Amino acid sequence: MTQTADPSRPQPATLNDVARLAGVSIATASKALNGRSQVRAETRQRVIEAAERLSFRPNQLARGLLAGRTGTVGLLTSDLEGRFSIPILMGAEDAFGAGEVAVFLCDARGDSIREQHHVRALLGRRVDGLIVVGSRTDPRPTLGRDLAVPVVYAYAPSDDPADLSIVPDSVDAGRIAVGHLLACGRTRIAHITGDPGYLAARERAEGARAALADAGLALVGEPRFGAWSEGWGRASTALLLDQHPDVDAVLCGSDQIARGVMDVLRERGLRVPEDVSVMGFDNWQVLTSGSRPRLTSVDMNLEQVGRAAAQALFGAIGGATRSGVEALPCRVVIRGSTAPLS
């Protein structure tokens, strides 16, 4: 007995459909999906996106991309408990999961000897590539150029310009933060931030100063560097108000600092945001949502950093290698601490 096709059931997409949607030949689509190096990176990405839109047999797509390989990658972090590394790892894992790639996760705990042990173990499992995630944005030592697989660094850039590193743009983050405060009508802006030994603290201050300079303004006093804590936010704000009682906005280097700042403003009888706007960094939900009013903060888009690192590693496995430091934009999440929200 023969079966007739059900005309109401959608037919699975074919390679010809993918090629037509991507605007390439069937041969080019096949090469792109099988990771051949003859295809330009942008063409490969267009074909992959077309295949995803058409639901073109995802399992076959993954096997095509990783043909002749193990279909595994290593994620190596130095701070598995950190609130910065976890979103990056989640973003990377999401991207790998979409391609049906298995992930080995290792935590070096900031120990270079342990890190080398994990690298050897991962290479022993014949992973197709590595993503190395740092706990801060300061440059870190490269794993070297002699590894048999491609490596992408996320959050903490490699100190070797030949490597590819994906990081958040901390300088622009400072710029957009001040841009938001200026848009709220603030002109007397102070900056209270964390440890000056952290590159992120220095770069955020740099961006904040540049945005104010573009507007013909300057910070109220110098940036106040200290600790990443509510206690530092409280102590620094008390000194700030004693010296500059007319301040109308405080840009804080972290959400923890911002919570301390708002405590002292309330104690001094100042309303947030009517009298003084307060803004944080990192968009840590446990702090931003628990603040009263809720805290405006700069989100570093860390999951996107992880996804971009995974996509870059896919490209490198397929032969489309890149190098240098690529900085991804951050975003301002507006809440009630900078402007009254209706």
Summary of the structure (lengths in Angstrom):
residues: 342
radius of gyration: 24.2
end to end distance: 67.9
largest distance: 91.7
contacts: 1202
relative contact order: 0.13
helix: 41%
strand: 15%
